Amino acid sequence: RNDRRAEGKSSGPTNVSLTPIGESSRNVHVVFSTDCSGYQHWQSIFLFYSLRRSGHLGPVTRVVSGCKYREENAIRREYESIT
């Protein structure tokens, strides 16, 4: 018998059809937390754009901690400009 699963071996990657998320994503609120480092800031921006590009329509909330007042205001201004 030539069944790879029966032998405990992987049959390789599975092809998955990617379709836009659409209206159902309006009910999903994505919440994530970061610190105020530059590294986590650019990752947050990338996550935001990735969610929008994938078709996610629901709210996205970033909880940032450890920022100084000026850093907090800069982050707020940037997110306001891209939303």
C-alpha positions as CSV (number, residue, x, y, z in Angstrom):
1,R,0.0,0.0,0.0
2,N,1.4,3.4,-1.0
3,D,-0.4,5.6,1.6
4,R,2.1,8.1,3.1
5,R,-0.2,8.8,6.1
6,A,-0.3,5.2,7.0
7,E,3.5,5.3,7.2
8,G,3.4,8.4,9.4
9,K,5.0,10.6,6.8
10,S,3.7,14.0,5.8
11,S,2.3,14.3,2.3
12,G,3.8,17.8,2.0
13,P,2.3,21.3,2.2
14,T,-1.5,21.7,1.8
15,N,-2.7,24.2,-0.7
16,V,-5.1,26.7,0.9
17,S,-7.2,29.1,-1.1
18,L,-7.0,32.6,0.3
19,T,-10.1,34.7,-0.1
20,P,-10.8,38.1,1.3
21,I,-12.2,38.1,4.8
22,G,-15.1,40.5,4.1
23,E,-18.1,41.4,6.1
24,S,-17.8,38.7,8.7
25,S,-14.6,40.4,10.0
26,R,-16.7,43.4,11.2
27,N,-17.5,41.3,14.3
28,V,-13.8,40.6,15.2
29,H,-12.0,43.2,17.3
30,V,-8.2,42.7,17.2
31,V,-6.5,43.9,20.3
32,F,-2.7,43.7,20.8
33,S,-0.3,45.2,23.3
34,T,3.3,46.6,22.8
35,D,5.8,48.6,24.5
36,C,7.0,51.9,23.1
37,S,10.2,50.6,21.4
38,G,10.8,51.5,17.7
39,Y,10.9,47.8,16.9
40,Q,7.4,47.1,18.2
41,H,6.2,50.3,16.7
42,W,7.0,49.3,13.1
43,Q,5.7,45.7,13.8
44,S,2.4,47.3,14.9
45,I,2.2,49.4,11.8
46,F,2.8,46.3,9.7
47,L,0.1,44.4,11.5
48,F,-2.4,47.2,11.0
49,Y,-1.7,47.4,7.3
50,S,-1.7,43.6,7.0
51,L,-5.1,43.3,8.6
52,R,-6.5,46.0,6.3
53,R,-4.9,44.4,3.2
54,S,-6.4,41.0,4.1
55,G,-9.8,42.6,4.1
56,H,-10.4,42.8,7.9
57,L,-13.1,45.4,8.5
58,G,-13.4,45.2,12.3
59,P,-11.7,47.5,14.8
60,V,-8.0,47.2,15.7
61,T,-6.8,48.4,19.0
62,R,-3.1,48.7,20.1
63,V,-2.5,49.0,23.8
64,V,0.9,50.7,24.3
65,S,2.7,51.0,27.6
66,G,5.8,52.6,28.9
67,C,5.7,55.6,26.6
68,K,6.8,59.1,27.5
69,Y,4.2,61.9,26.7
70,R,5.9,63.0,23.5
71,E,6.2,59.4,22.2
72,E,2.5,58.7,23.0
73,N,1.4,61.8,21.1
74,A,3.6,60.8,18.1
75,I,2.1,57.4,18.0
76,R,-1.5,58.8,18.2
77,R,-0.8,61.2,15.4
78,E,0.6,58.5,13.2
79,Y,-2.3,56.1,13.7
80,E,-4.8,59.0,13.1
81,S,-3.1,59.7,9.8
82,I,-3.4,56.1,8.6
83,T,-6.9,55.2,9.8
